[in-house]
Amino acid sequence: MIKTAYDIVKRPIVTEQSMESVGDKRYVFEVAKTAGKVEIKKAVEEIFEVKVAKVNTMNYTGKLKRQGMTSGRRPSWKKAVVTLTPDSKSIEFFEGMY
C-alpha cells in the first residue's frame, strides 16, 4: 500500500531527451509501479505545488543480464511524463539544468 506522495514519486529522470521538454512544462519522473495516473497527479501537485494537466505513464521491463552462465533481470520500473497547465508555475528543481 502506498502511503505518501514521496512513495509514489521516486526520482526525477534527467536526460537530454527529458530536459528538452522542460520548456513545454513537461517533466519526467520514475514512479511506483503500482501507482495510477490519478495518484501520480495528486502526488506531483502535493510535492511541487503545481497544477497538473495530464499524466502519461510507461511500464519498462527490466533488461536481461548475464554473468557467466547465470542470468537475471534488472528490476522493472514505471515512468511518468507529467504535463503542467499553462498557468501553473514551473518546477524549480529542473530550472538550472537545461
Summary of the structure (lengths in Angstrom):
residues: 98
radius of gyration: 15.2
end to end distance: 35.2
largest distance: 55.2
contacts: 251
relative contact order: 0.26
helix: 32%
strand: 36%
